[in-house]
């Protein structure tokens, strides 16, 4: 829960408002309706969607989502799962009454734990989640990213902290200007690893 929550918050804080929900949705769908965790994720999904629709001047959609988000987050304590919910609720209330505010000031960031995380603040697990979400959102081939994540996890478990897969996944998430080059390098490393594994399997 924590890794998905933090990944989505960082994605949102970096301005990828539409993509943020993809970090939360699978976990949200697995939760029993009405539980506090389900309401938290559902409310945050509605919040990011409200921001996205407001930025696209879909005022009716933004108002409906803002009201829905408020309903889901209502009653959860500020600081639930280490998320500062009061600023989120306050901004949802403003969006519900005046969605055009988004054209006058930026949307409120989401604070988690002791900071306002961006992509550069994520640890390994949230970074791998963010990598797949951003690949889908930005039109990169997801398969090499997912494969690189598997190889990175294998290398980490084996104590290989200097794994190229680990460093390239961090670069893909953190270096927006170089994502195309990093994606290409990841694909090349994945292909080399696959070839090496095939060669080893062919020996037995």
N, C-alpha and C positions, 0 to 999 in steps of 0.2 A: 504493500500500500504506500509506504513512505517514498520508495523510489519513483513510482509512477506519479504520485502527487507532486513531488519536487520537479520531476522532468516537465510535466505539463505547466507548472507555474513558471519555470524558467523560459519555456517556449513562449508563453503568453507575455512575460515581461520583456522579451526581445521583440515583440511586435507581431508575432505570428499568431494572431488572434483566432483565426479559423483552425489552425493546426492543433492548438493546445488540447482540444477535447480528445484527440486521438490517443494521447498518452493516458487518458483516464477511462475511456469508454469500455474497453474490454473488462477492466476491473469492476466498473460500475454495473455492467450487465450481469456479473456473477453474484452481486450482492442482493440480499433479500430486500424487497421494497419497504421503505419506511424506516429502515435502520439508520442510525446516525451517520455511518460511513456512506450509505447509499444517498442520503439526503445531502451530505457534503459534496460528493462528486457530482450528483445531479445538479445541485445549485451552482457549482463552479462551471459545469458545462453550459448551463443556461446563461450564466454571467458572460462567459467568453463569446457565446453566440450573440447575445444582446449587443456587446461591443462591436462585433463583426458586422451585424446588420445596421447598426447606427452609422458606422464608418462608410457603409455603402448606401446611406440615406434611405434605408428601408425603415421608416419611422414606425409604422404599425407593427412590423415584426419585432423591432427593438423594444417597443413598449410591452408587447405581450411576453417576450422572453424575460425582460427585466422583472415584471410582476411575478412570473413563474419562478424565477431564481430566488426572489425574496421569500416566496412561500416555502421553498425547499430549505433555505438556510435559516428560516425563522425558528428560534428556540435553541439553536446550537450555540454553545458558549463561545465567546470570542477566545481564540486560541485553541479551538478544537483541532486535534491533529497538528498542533503547532502552526495553524494558519490564522493570521489576523483577519477575522471575518468582519469586524465592524466597518472598516473602510470599504470593503466590498459591498456590504449591505447598504451603506450610505450612498455609494455611487449607483447602485441598482435603483434606489428610490429616486435619485435625481434623473436617471435615464428614463424611468417610468413616467415621470412628469414632464421632462424636457429632453428628449433624445438628441436634439440638435446641439446640446452642450458639447458633444464630442467634436464639433467643428470650432469650438472656442477654446478648448483645453484638452490635453491628452487624457486618456482613461487612467484611472488609478492603478498603480502597480499592486501586485499581491506579495505580501510579506510572508515568509515561511521560516520557522525556527528563529534564528537570530538575525536574519538578513533579508534582502530583497534579491533572491537569486536570479542570475542570468545564466546563459549557457556556459560561460567560462567558470562558473562556480560549482558545476555539477561533478560529482564523483563518478566512478566507473559505471555502476549499474544505471543510474539515471541518464548518463551520457549515451549508453547503448540504446536506451529507449528513445531518447531524443533523436538519435541518428536515424532510426527507422522512420519515425514520425516526419522528420524534415525531408528525408528522401522521398517519401510519398507526396508530401505537400509541394515540393519544389520540382518534381518530375524526374528525379533520378531513379535509376534501376534499383529496386529494393533488394533483389536477390543477392547481389554481392555484399550489400551492407549487412543483411541478415546472416550470411555465411561468415563474414568477417567477425560479426559478434560472437558466433559459435567458436571460431578459432581463437578469438581473444579470451573468451572464458576458459577454454582448454589450456591456453598458454598461462593464464593467470593461476589456474589451479596447479599447474606444474611448476610454479615459482618463476616463470619467465616474465619478469616485470618489464623487460626491455622489448617485449613483443612489438613487431611492426603493426600488427593488427590493433593493438591497444592504442598506440600513439596516433595511428591514422584515423581511428574512430573519434578520438578527441579532436584531432585537427578538422575532421569533417564537420563536427558540431560547432566548433569554436571559430573557425576561420571562414566566415561567409564569403569573402572575396575569392577564396581559393578552393571552394567546394568542388568545382568541376575537375580541377587537377587532382585533388585528393581522392575523389570518387574513381577517377581513372587509375590511380596508383593502387587503391584498394582492390579494384577489379583484377589488376595484374597480379597482385600478391595472392589473391584468392585462387586465381587460375594456377599459379605456380604451386601452391599448397595442394590443390586438387591433383595436379599432375604427379607430384611427389608421392601422395597417398596411393594413387593408382599404380605407380611403379612398385611401391612396397607390396601392395596386395597381389601384384602379378608374380611376385617371387614365391608365393605360397599356394 
